[in-house]
Amino acid sequence: MKWKASAIALAVSALCSSPVFALSQQSLNQYGDSVALSYTVVDNTQDEWRTFRAKISLNNQGATALPASGWAIWFSHIRKIPTVYSDQFVITHINGDIFKLEPTAAFKGLPAGQSLDFEFDGSDWQAARTDIMPNWYFVSDHEGATVTALIQNTSNRVNGKVPVKPQDELAFVSDFTNAKQWKRYDAPSLRDAYDPFTAEQRFERNANLSHLENVVGVVPAPAEMSVGNGSVTLDSDWVVVYDAGYEQEAAYLAEQLGITAAPWSPTAAKVIKMGWGQVNLNSRSLWSEAYKLNVDPAQGNIKIAAADAAGAFYAAQSLLQLVDNGVVPAVQITDAPRFDYRGFSLDSSRNFRDKETVLRLLDQMARFKLNKLHLRLADDEGWRIEIASLPELTEIGSHRCYDPEERRCLLPFLGAGPDGTPESNGYYTAADYREILAYAKARNIEVIPELDMPGHAHAAVKAMEARYHRLMAENQPEAAAEFLLTDFEDKSDYLSVQMFKDNAMNICMESTFSFVDKVTGELAALHQGIQPLKTFHFGGDEVAGAWKNSPACQTFFANNDKGITSPDQLSQYFVERVAAITANHGLNLGGWEDGLMHNGKVYPRAAMANAMVRGNAWQNIWEWGVGDRAYNLANNGFKVIYNHATHFYFDHPYEPDPNERGYYWAPRYTDTRKTFGYMPDDVFANADFTRAGAPITKEEVVASAGVKKLERPENVAGLQSSLWAETVRTSEQFEGMVFPRIIAMAERAWHTAEWEANDAQSKPLDQATRDADYNRFANLLGQRLFDELEADGIDFNLPVPGAKIEQGILNANSPFPGLAIEYSDDNGANWQVFDGANPPAVSGNVLVRTVSGERTSRIATVK
């Protein structure tokens, strides 16, 4: 009850505060410039794991006192704040991650040159810098209008640009210097095993990697590949000649190589022959996406044979990877994909990814033979696709600003500041979206749009409320209610995981299903003539506690003919209604695993009218006993995408370091090696550590699983990785989180490695072979592919190198042999290239970093 007592005391104190004096815009701007705010995580372990202690400091660096009243500070905070340890301030939760800090009567102002601080408790923990959101701002009411001013030192812009590195972007957050700050919990039964890596620990982690000379290969690895003697050299005289039906693929290859393409000609010399051909692999004749590639120096030509255009396209990608300054080694490749579904889900709702970023992503997806872009276009924090007949969806739902009523815009969630930012605001126009579709189609990539519902729908809910109010003001009550998602009389008291109070569509209102039908139909129309829409992904998130006190639901419970009498039955009802709507549009249905089950029980597949229903299986925290959900869905007739958070959630950091970007709720970190090591043919064999860092075995996970075996392996459709964008604001940050991990996921989605465990065959993991295979993969990236990504303008993640000093000699290594390393022995004043063949003599502390082009990694200190 401690927090309740504190809250009551602060509320009473606030009522007794001194008279409020409004501040003008000029005054508020002055305080935004001169008052510096800092945020410090003090102790995550103060009561084992339940709450953490943090501190806010205010420093008046100006010439004028901050007044005792007349202002508030609004900010984003991803954790609840149950207790404030000060009688001078009260903090109130508004909605979502938005909070308001206000002075009480006990606060007498902050004189110029003075500072103060106070502590508070937050729920759970904050063990990384990016847990704290930027762009805090003052708010004041002045002459009947509300004015706002950004607290400038909390801005995440430096010289107008958002930095890539968290310590540069979030400089107002104090450094994490001790274990109480970077560990999440400390309880007898739950100890956080993770500390930030030292340079010496990184060196040991990289110790089994070695530089391979003259490495030749393709990523993803082909099913069969042999390297012969000699090579061919491409020049401007070469021509891509093609069979009918392969025109686009030939033109693409010719454009990439800077040569020409022409119809098939048997007399042409210096040719890359692209045409139809049967592909046999493992005594089977393959068709979809399979190809053969033969680089023949003796004949002086290159031959591509494929049974379909997609196979020819992937042969072209393999060939392009083999070209080195115009020289192509003699190889013979026979290849086909492991899975039909090889996807990536892009969250453009939390923070917006512009069209150009999506197009660059599509280029790289094509390079690594991924064929599904799952595009999340709506969530609580944003609606990102133009629906012409419902303009409020983008007029309101795609923009954030200070508007407590959310009539003009959404609240500035996720640290968007009082006016929003280019990263928080934006949407795809119909023309933008159709351009994305055309670009994807040309690269053999299917776009699967997602509009999350019925939960995670705050943006849609508020947009349709704005539409309702507009049309009611125009005296059009029937039109106003047509697509309304809100029961205004609903008194249900709930809070979503992201702390929203109003983010659930009301399932009991028929207008909700009119809305679903409308947006589904409009999306299908956008696809027409380019890439017909095949699958609508409805997300499926639900919100516990929603609809319990909704009059609309009470009426529905009393009058429906489906036997629905309680809120617990509504989610399945919603899924079946959405399935019927999408089936009526001729579409398949996609959903996240929790949208297709309730309390561990899978909904009946037969009740869904779609020809196919796919489920993204994501929740597999091993010690929670939920790693069997993928098998459960597959065994019950759903097509399953392995989207497991432990290996494929790229919003997680690369290292367990507070200066790495990302949330860390599933594993503490996911590096490229971990993603590479995923084994689809034995899900439980992927168990390695609990999220606290304790070792866990397959046997322990199987013992706790309700479903222990995959009985219908034919229902495993493929793999997908995801990036959720709460902490990822810019394109540069996005690309750093995605690359190179997405390349490792592509390897597993396309290629079955001989070292992998296979449950059906009782085949265990071969660790030594896996390590050798990863060394091959890491060398191809470090020596070849990173240069190509750099040339394409992709800001892939640069890992911190490993290093150690022995007897005065510096040794350093990288997770990707071939990636350049620099060191400094004068505290960063000058940097020199590290040469492993001639390691330098050093003294004192040395700084190390990796480098690519003009970009550098975080810096590590070697002692």
N, C-alpha and C positions, 0 to 999 in steps of 0.2 A: 504493500500500500504506500510505500515511500514516495513513489513518483506521483501518485494522486494527491498526496498531501502537499508536495512541492507545487504542483500545478494549481491547486486551489489557493495556496498562499500567494502565488504570483498573480493570479487573476484578481484577487481582492486588492493586492497592492496596485495593480494597474488601474482599477476603478478609482482609486484615491489619488491618481497622478495629478500633477499640476496642469493648468490650462494649456491646451495645445496651440502652438503658434505655427501657422503654415509657413513654409519656406518657398521662396520664389525659385524659378528655374535657374536664375543666375546664382543664387545662394547654394542651391542643391548641387549645381555643377562644381562650385568651389569646393564643397565638401567631398564630392566624388574624386576630385583631383588631389586633395590634401590629406584625407583620412586614409591611412593604409590599414588594411585588414590582413591578418595572418591566421592560418588554421593549423593547429598542431594535434596530431594523434598522440595522446599521452600514454595510454595503456589499454591494450586489447584484452589483457588477461586478468583484469581486476576482480571479476567474479566468475572466473573459469571461462565461460563462453557467452554468457547471456548479454552482457553490455560491454561497451568500451568507453573509456574516458577521453574526451577531447577538449581542446582549449581554443577559444577565439580571442584574439588580441586586436585592439583598436589603438592606433597611434596617430594623433592629430599632428601632422607635420606642417600645418598651415599657420596663418597669422590670426585666425579667428576661431573662437571657441565653438565647438559643436554644441548646439543648444540642448537643453534638458528634455525637450519634447518637440513635437511637430514633424517627426520623421519616423520611418521604419526602414529596415533592411530586408529585402526579399532575396531568397536564394534557393538553389536546388540542393537537396541532401538525400542520398539514396537510402539512408537509415532513419528509422523513427527516433525521435528525441523525447524520451520519457521524463527526464529530469534536468533542470537547469540549476546550477549551484551559484546563484546570485540573486539578491533581492532587487537588483537594478534593471534586470531585463526579463522579458517573457518571450518564449518562442512558441508559435502556434502553427500547427499543420494546416495547410490550405487544401491541397489536393495533389495526388500524385507525389512527385518529389519536391513540391513547392512548399516552403516554409517562410514565416514572417517573424523577424526579430524586432521587438519594440522596447523602448525604455519605459520604466515604471516611475512612480513618484520619487522613488529613492535615488534615481539617477539625477544628478545635479548639473550635468553637462560635462564636456571634456575640454579643458582649457588648451589653448595653443601650446604645442611643445610637450604635451602630456600624453600618457598612454595608460590603458587599463586592459585587464584581461579577465575572463571568467571561464569556468569549466562547465561541462555538461556531459550527460551520458547519452550514448546512442545505442541502438539495438545491435546485437551481434558483434561485428568487428569491421574495421577499415584498415587493411594491411597493405594498401598500395596507394600511391599518390593519385592515380586516376580514379579512385573512389570518390574523390572530392571534386565537385563540379565548379567550373569557373563562372565569372561574370555576375557577381553579387551587385546589388544596386539599391540606392536610396529611393524611397517613395515618399511624397508629401502631397497634401491637398492644398492648393493655392488658388484663392479667388474662384472657387467653384470648379476648378479643374485639377486633375491629378498630374503631377510632374514627377519625372524619374531622372536619375543620373547614375551612370555606371560608376562603381568604385574602381577606379582605373587600375590599381595594382592587382586586382583580381581578374583583369582581362586576360584572355588566353591569346591575345595577339601581340606580336613583337614587331614593331615597324610595319604594322598593317597585315602581317602574315602569321598564321597559326603554325608554331614550330611542330616538328615531328616528335621530338623527344619530350616525354612528360615533364622532366625536371625543368625544361625551358618553357613549356606551355603553361605549367601550373606552379610558377615560382613563388606564389603567395602561400603555398603549402610548405610547412617546415620539413626539413629532411628527416628521414626515418633512420635513426642512428643506433637503436638498441633493439633487443629481441622483443621487448614488451610492445614495441610499435609494429614490427613486421610479422610477429607470430599472431595467429588468429585466436588461439585459446590455450589454456593450460589447466587441465582438470585431471584428477587421478585416472579417469577412464578415457581421456581424450587429450592427447598431447600433440601439438603441432611439431612435426619433425623437421620442418623446412627452415633453413636460413639462406640468405643470399649466397650465391656461389662466390668463392674467391677466385682470383686468377689461377692459383695453383690447382684448385679443384677442377676448374675448366680444363686445365692442361691434362689432368688425369682422365677426364671424361673423353677427351679427344685422342687419347694415347693410342687407341687401336685403329686409328685412321692413318693411312699412308698415301703419299703422292704416287699416282700411277702415271708412268710415262706413256705417251702416245695413245691415250685412252680414246677408244672409238666406241660409240654406242648411241642409242636412241632412248629417250624418255617419253612415255613409258616404255619399258623393255619389251621388245617384240617376243612373240611366242617362240619363234625360231629365228636365229640370226647367225650367219657365218661370215667371217671376214677373210677375204682372199688376198692375193698379191696384186700390187699395182693400184692405179687410180685413173680416173678420167678428170680432165680439166675443162670446166665450162667457160665459154666465152660468148660474145654476142652473136656468133654464127649458129649457136644451138637453137633448135626449134622444138617446141612441145607439139607433137602431132597426136591426134586423138580420134577415137571412135565416136560415132553419133551417140548422143546421150551423155557425153563427158565434157561438153563444151565449157561449162562454168568452172569445173575443176581444173581443166587445162589452162584456161585463162588466168585463174588464180595463181597456179604454179608459175606460169610464164611471167606474170607481173612481179611475183616475189623474187624471181631470178633475174629480172631485167632483160628477158628475151621475148620472143614472139611465140604465138600459138597458131596452129593451122590444122585444117582437116587432115585426115589420114593420107599419107603419101608413101608408098612403098619404096620410092627412089630417093627419099630424103636422106642426107647424111647428118651426122652430129645431132641425133634426135633423142628426145625423151619420149618413148612410145607409151601412150596411155590408152588402154582399151579394155574391153570385156575379157574376162578370163575366169575359169573355174579355180577355186582355191581349196586345196586339200590340206588338212591339218589333223594329225593324230587319227588318220584313217577315216576322217569325216570330210564330206564336201560342205564347205561353208559358203554362205551367201552374204547376209547383211553385215556390212562394215568390214569385211575381210579383204585382204589384198596380198599381192606378191610384189616384191621390189627386187630387181636384179641390176646391179651396176657392173657392167662387163667391159673391162679395159681392152680385152682381146678384140671384141667387136666394135669398140668405140661408141657404145650406146648405153642407154638406160631404159629398162622396160618396167612398166607398171601394168599389172593385170588385176582387175577387181570385178566382182560380180555385181556391184552396184556403185552409184556415184559416191556414196559415203565412203566406201572402201578406197576409191581412187583419191578422194580428198585426204584420207588419213595416210595413204602412201606418200602423197605429196608432202605432208607434214614430216614424215620420217626422213624423206630425202632432204628437205630443207635443213633439218638438224645435222645431217651428215656433211653438208657443204662447209668447207673451211677455206675461205679466200678463193673460192671457185674450184677447189679440188675436192673430189668425192672419192672416198676409198672404195675398193672393190668389196661389195657385200651382196649377200643373198638373204632376203627376209621373207618369211611367210608369217602372216600375223592376223589376228582376229581378237576382238575384245572379250574379256572375261564376263562382263555384265552389259546388258542392254542399256541400263540406266547408270549414267556417270555424271553426277550433278554437283552444283554449287548453289547454295541459297544466299541471296544478297538481301540484307535488311536495308531498304531505302526509306523506311518509315521513321525510325528513331532519329537518325540524321540522314540528310538527303545526299545521295550519290548522283551527280549530274550525268547527263546523257554521254558526254565525252568519256567519263570514267567507265561507264558501262560498256561502251564500244571498245575501249582498250582492254577491259576484262574479257570480252568475247574473243578478241584476237588471241589472247593467251589461253583461254579455254580451248580454242580450236587447236592451238599448237600442241597441247598436251591431251588431245583427244577426249575432252569432256563434251557431253552433248545435251545437257539439260541445265538451263538457267531458271532456277526457282526464284522469282522476283517478289519479295514481300512488299506490297504497296500500301498497306494500311495497318496501323497499330494505334495504341493510345496516343502516341506523340505526333502522329502525322498521317494524312491521307495524301498519296502522291500520284494519283492518276486522274486525269481529266475525265469526268463524266458529264457530257455536255448538258444533259437534261436536269442535272442536279448540281448547279454551279457552286453551291455553298460547300460542297465537299472539298473543293480546292480553295475557294475564297477564304474559308474559315479554317479548314482542316489541314492546309499545307503551310500555314504561317503561325509563328509564335510571337507573342508580344505581351506587354503588361496590360491585361484586360481581365480583371477578376470575374466578370460576368461571361466571358468567352463569347461575346456577340460579334466581335471583329476578328478574333484570332484565338488560337489556343493559348493557354498559359505557357510561359517560356520554360518548358521542361528541359531537363538535362543541361542546365547551365547556359541557356540561350540568351540571357540578358533581357533588358527591358524592350528592346526593339527586334529581337531575334538576330540571327546571323545568316550569312549565305549558306552555311552548313545545316542550319536548322530549318530554313525556309526554302520552299521550292516544290515543284511537281513536274511530271512529264505531261506535256500537252499531247493531244491526240496525234499530232504530227511527230512529236518526239518518239512516242511509243511505237508508232508504225515504222519509224526509221530504225529503231532498235530491233523490231521484228524482222525487218528486211536484212539487216546486218547479220542477225543471228541465223536466219535461214541460209544465207550464203555460206555460212560456216558450219552447217550441219548441226545447229543447236536449236532445240525446242525451248521456247519461253513458256514457263508455267507461272501465271500470275496468282498471287495469294492476297486475299483480303481477310484478315483474321476476324473471327466472329464465333460465338456471340460475345465472349469476353475480349479484352484488349481492344475495345472498340470506342474508346473515349472520343477520338477525333470524329468518327462517323456520328456518334450520338450527339455531340455538340453541334456539328454541322447541320444535322436534321432538325435540331431544336431551333437553330437560327432560321432555317427555312420555314419552319412552322410559324415563328413569330412574324416573319416578313409577310407571309400569306394571310395570317390572321389580321394583320394591320391593313391588308388590302381587302379584307372582308371576303376571304375565300376559305372558309373553315374546312370544307371537304378536301380541297387540294392541300391544305396545310397538314391535315392528318394522314395523307395518303402514304407517306414514307416515314412517318414518325417512329422513332425507336425507343421512346421514353414514355413511361406511365408517370405523369406528373404527380400523381397521388401516392406513388410508391414510397413508403417510409422504411424500406429495408435498410438496415445498417450493416454495411459490409466494407471491407478494405481488401483490395487485391494485393497480390504480392508486391506490386510496384506502388502500393499505397493509394490507389484510385478509389474514390467513393462512388463513381458513376460511370463505369466503363463497360457495363454489360447491356447489350441490346435486350429489350424485353421480349422474351420468347412467346409470351402469352398474347401478344398483339398481332393481329393479322397483317398490320402495316409493316411489321418487321420482315415478313416473308415477301411482301410486295417490294420492299427495298432490295432484298437478296435477288429476287427475280430481275429487277430493273438493272442492277449493276452487273449481274452475270450476263444478261443480254447485251448490254452496252460493251462489255469487254469482248464478247464474241464478235460483235460487229467491228470492233477495231482490228481484229485479227483477219477479217475476211479479205480475200484478194492478195494476202501476203503469206501468212502462215496460219491456216485455220486452227482455232483454239481446240485443243484436244482435252485438256484437263484444267479444271478450276480447283484451286486449293483454298479450302475454307478455314484453314488454321485449326479451329476447334477448341481454342482455349475457353475454359469456363471460369466462373468466379464463385467461390464458396460463399454462401449467404445471400446471394442476389435473389430477388423475386419473392422472398419469404413474406413480405408485407405489402405486396403489390395488389391493389384492388382488381386490376385487370387479370391477374393470375387467379385470384379467388373466384372471379366470375368464370374464367376458363375451366378451373377445376370442377365447378358445379355444373357446367353445361357441355363439356366435350364428350364425344362418343368413343374415345380411345382408352378410357379407363385411367386417365391421368388425374391423380388427386393430390400430388405433392410436388414441391420444387425438385426433389431428387429424381423425378422421372422426366424432367424437362429437357435435360441435355440429350438424351437418346431421341426424344421426340424431335428436337431441333435438327439433329444429324439426319434423321430420316426425311424430314421435310426438305432440307437442303439437298439431299441426295435426289429426291423426286424432282425438284426444280432444275437441278443441273442435268439430270437425265432427260428431262423434257427439252433441254437445249442441245441434246445429243452429246453431252460431255461426260468424261470420266471425272471422278472425285478424288481429291487428295486431302489429307489431314494429318496433323501431328498425332502421335500415338495416343495422347491423353484425350484427344477429341473423339477417339473411336472406342473408348472404354470408360468405365466408371467404377471406382474402387477396385481396380484390378480385373473386372469382368468385361470381356470384349463384347461389344454390341453385335447382334446377329447380322452377318454379312448378307443374308438373304433378304433382310428388310430394306436394303439399299438398292435402288432401282438401276444404278449405273452398271455399265458393262464391266468396268474395272474400278476398284477403290484401292488407292495406295495409302499406306501409312508410313510416316517418317518416325522410325524408332530412335529416340534420342536419350532417354533417361536410363542410364546404366551405371550410376554410382554403385560400385560393386557391393559395398557393405550394407546398402539399403535394401537389398533383396529384390531389385526391380530390373536386373539385367536380363531377365527372361521375357520382357515384354515383346521384343522383336519376334521370338519364337512363338509366343502366344498369338500374336496377330497372324503370322504366316500359317500356323496350324489351323486357324479359323477362317482361312480363305481370303485374307487380304494380301495384296502385293506389298512387300515390305522393302523400304529403303533403310539401310543401315546408316544412320546419321548420328552415331553415338558420341555423346558429349565428351567422353574421356579422350577421344582421339581426333574428333572432327569439328569441334567448336573452336573456331579460330579467333573468337573474341577473348580467349584465354591467353595469358602471357607466355612468352617463350621461356622464361626463367622464373624461379620463385623469388623475385626481386621487387622491392617496392617501387623501383623506378622503371619497371616494365609496364606497358599498357595492358589494361584489360581486367575484366572480372575473373574470378577464380573459384566459382562455386562448385564446379565438378572436379577436375583435377586442379592441383595448385598451379600447374603449368603444363604446357604441351609444346614440346619442341618438334622439329622436323623429323628427327629420328623416331620419335614415338609414333607419329602419324604413319611413317613408312612401315613400321612394324606391325600395323593392324592386320589381323588374320580373319577374313570374313567367313571362312569355312569352319571356324570354331570360336564363336563369340566369347564364351567363357574363358577361353585360353588367353584372351587379351587382358585379363585381370592381372594387375601388377602391384598397385599400391592403393590404399584407401585415400580419400582426399586429405586426410591428416598426414599421410606419408608413411603409414605402416605397411609393411609387405602383406599382400593377400594373394592366395592361391586360387587356381581354378576349382580345386576340390572344395574349398570353403564357400565359394560363390555358388557352386552347383548344389551344395547341401542346403543353402537357404532359398534356392529358386523353387517356385511352384511348378514351372514348366522346365523340365530338365533336358529335353531333346527337341531338335528340329525335325518334325515328322513330314513336313511338306517343303523340301528345299526348293522345289520349282517356284515357290512363291517369293523367294528372295530375288528382288528385281535389280538391286544394285546398291551403290554407295553414294553418299552426298556429304559434303562438308558445308559448314555455315559460318557466317560472320554476323553477329548481332552488334548493333552500332551504337550502343549507349555511350561508350567512351571513345568512339572512333568518329572524328568530326570531318577530317579533310580527306581528299583523295590520296595524298601521300601517306597519311596514317593508315588508311584502308589497305593500300597496296602492301605496306609493310607488315600488316597483320596477316594478309592472305598469302603472300609469296615469301618463302618458297614452300610453305606447308601444303598449299593446294597441289603442288607438283607431286609431292609424296602421296597424297590421296589419289591423284590421277594414276599413279603407278599401281596402286592396289586395286583400283577399279578396272583397269585394263588388263593387268598381267597377273597371272598366278605364279608365285615364286615357289621353287622346289623346297625351300626351307619352312614353308608355312605349316602350322598345325591343321589337321583336318579331323574333326570329331567323328564323322561317318566312317572314316578309314582307321580310326584309333591311331592316328599319326601325330606324334608330338612335334613341337618346335625344334628345329635344328639351329641352335644359336650361332654356332661357328659359321655356318653357311650364310645365315642372315647377316652377320657382321661383315662378311666379305662382300655380300651383295650391296649392303649399304655403303661400303667404301667405294664400290663402283659408282653408285648413284651420286654420292657426295662429290666425287671427283668430276663427274660430268657436269654437275652444277658449278663447282668452283672453277673449273678450267674452261668451260664453254658456255653453259646456259646463262650464267649470271651476266656475262658480257652481252649476250643477246637481249636479255631483259633490260639491261642498262641502256642499250642502243634504242630500245623501244620506249624508253621513258618510264619504265616501271620501277617504282621506288621500293624494291624488295628489301626485306629486313636484313640488316647487317648485324651478324652475331658478334658478341664481345669475344675476343680471342682468349685462349688459355695461355698462361705464361708462368715461368718460374726462373729464379736466379740460383745457379749452383756454382760455387767457387768463383763468383764474380762474372759468370757468363750468362747472358740472357738467352733462354730458349722460349719459343712461342709457337702456338699452333692454332688452327681454326677448325670448326666443325665441317668446313668445306675446303679440302686441300686445293690450293691454287688461288684462293681468295687472298688479296694482298693484306699484309699486316704492317702497321707502322708503330714506332716506339719513340718516346721522348725521354731524355734523361735530364731535361732542364725544366720540368714542371709544365710542359706544353708550349714553351716558347718556340721550339723548333721540333719538327718531326722528321724521322728518317725511315726509309723502307727497311723492314726486317728481312734479312737474307738467311734462311735456315741453313744453307751450305756454309755460311761464314758467320756464325752467331757472334754478336758484339760483346766486348767486355764492358761492364757497366758498374756503377757504384751508387749507393743510395737507392731511393725509391725511383721506380721507372713506370711510366705510363704506357699503355698499349691500347690499340684500337684496330679494327679492320676498316678498309677503305674501298670504295668503288666510285670511280669518277670523282665528283666533288663531294660525295656523301661519306660520312664516317659513322661508325657505331658509337655506342656508349663507351666511355673510357674506363679501363680497369687499372688499378694500381698494383704493381708487383713490388714486394718488399724483400 
